[in-house]
Amino acid sequence: MDHIGYSLYQLYEPFYCPKRKRAREVGVRKVLGAGKQKLIFQFIAETLCMALLSAIIAVLFMSLLLPSFNSLAQTNLTLGLSQPSHIIAMVTIAVICGLIAGSYPSFYLSSFNPVSVLKGLNVKTGSAAFIRKGLVVLQFSISIILIVSTVIIFQQIQHVKSRNLGFNKSNLLQIDMNDEIRKNYAAIQQDILNTHVVEHIGLSDYNNLYGGNNTGGLTWKGKLNKDKTLISTRGINPGFFDAYGMQLISGNNLVVSDSAQTKNPNIIITRALEKMMGDGSAVGKKMYWEGDTEGGEFTIVGVVNDYIYGDMYAQPDPVVFYCNNMSSINNMYLRVKPGIDIEQAITKITAAIKQHTPSYPISSHFVDEQFDQMFQNEQLISTLSKIFAVLAILISCLGLFGLSAYTAEKRTKEIGIRKVLGASITGITQLLSKEFLLLVAISCLIAYPVAWLVMKQWLQNYQYRTEINAWVFLIAGAAAMLLTLVTVSFQSIKAAIANPVRSLRNE
């Protein structure tokens, strides 16, 4: 651990500790005739070498991690090292980073007065200390923002997944239909029921999780002219509601004779459409096509609960259900009995269908898996935010470790005097940790409003969204504080238990 601490200390040495490690070198070089420009060139060259070495190491890490990232993001990115433009861009970025990182330390170190340095006088370090602490504050601010964002994104996904869907997605299997299945549906239905692994079978013209057909041409008595709400339409069979797990609020289910081919078919509507039609029950009310001159009408015989489809984050459009003819049916929904082994159920269902359509490849999907896939973008954002949060925390802790090592060495004699005067190890550890906890507290004050604004703006993209709770910020701040204590505790305790005789023997 000592070797790790020393390595990190050396990594931050050009910026964190110019006085103790490089000041005498600058003084000697100036006495021997080195000019300021030559010193600046030396220090910038050192930083550029470090930046180029870092770029090479970064390319090695990227080549190892890129396959995993492509799998996560479902992309096919490549490093493109065979392209000169990529090499030039990488070298340019490394040079720019090296110039930016090395400019201040080089000008700062080269400005030392050799007489003051060689006499052992104090060198002014006020601005350097401010920048050191400012970098730590910036790093932890970014870390806290990412922690808060990760938690809120996770909350938003879970908030939508746990909302009342209006149907039961568990144990619900969806099978794509073709002409052979449609032609033999009666026999296939009976054979599937005879397997005793399915309790309900329903049909629909579209995958019910997605949009489907909609129209703005339906009207009813008392409809406002300004009401231009789109109404989705679903062609189903009477068994659809039991299979899909939707419940009738009022009225009756459809029957086979309620065919869409008749002049005045019966329909079922969702609760949202019932509210649009005015007070009271919608059962028995009529709906019409606007501009219909032949007197065709739809009679509402039942109302079902609203259900979620299409945009999982929005309020769903109202829906009209009607009995469709078999030629327009594309999806079969099967409700597998609870407690039945899923693999066994799929095997039996497939075998029952294959008896009538041996050449047709069965395409089946569980609705709960399709439901989870509809959150793919949000899941990707959540995963990436976790990764970036971990990286930001790691970088912040590295900076904090280097700064704590520098602070502990800078205050070695002070700690020795305090121990001689009776200070305890706990007291000295608290003394050294207090400064860093203050920096993290400042980071919280900066990060909280920024994180709140960013996540509030992100949540505006969703009509159905979670709330931003104060406890999320408190947890992020507490996590940052805990990481700070863990990071600096090693150097603090090491300095506190050191023998004061060693630090004071030259006084």
Secondary structure, 3 states (H helix, E strand, C coil): CHHHHHHHHHHHHHHHCHHHHHHHHHHHHHHCCCCHHHHHHHHHHHHHHHHHHHHHHHHHHHHHHHHHHHHHHCCCCCCCCCCHHHHHHHHHHHHHHHHHHHHHHHHHHHCCCHHHHHCCCCCCCHHHHHHHHHHHHHHHHHHHHHHHHHHHHHHHHHHHHCCCCCCCCCCEEEEECCHHHHHCHHHHHHHHHHCCCEEEEEEECCCCCCCCEEECCEEECCCCCCCCCCEEEEEECCCHHHHHCCCEEEECCCCCCCECCCCCCEEEEEHHHHHHCCCCCCCCCEEEECCCCCCCCEEEEEEECCCCCCCCCCCCCCEEEEECCHHHCCEEEEEECCCCCHHHHHHHHHHHHHCCCCCCCCCEEEHHHHHHHCCHHHHHHHHHHHHHHHHHHHHHHHHHHHHHHHHHHHCHHHHHHHHHCCCCHHHHHHHHHHHHHHHHHHHHHHHHHHHHHHHHHHHCCCCCCCCCCHHHHHHHHHHHHHHHHHHHHHHHHHHHHCCHHHHHCCC
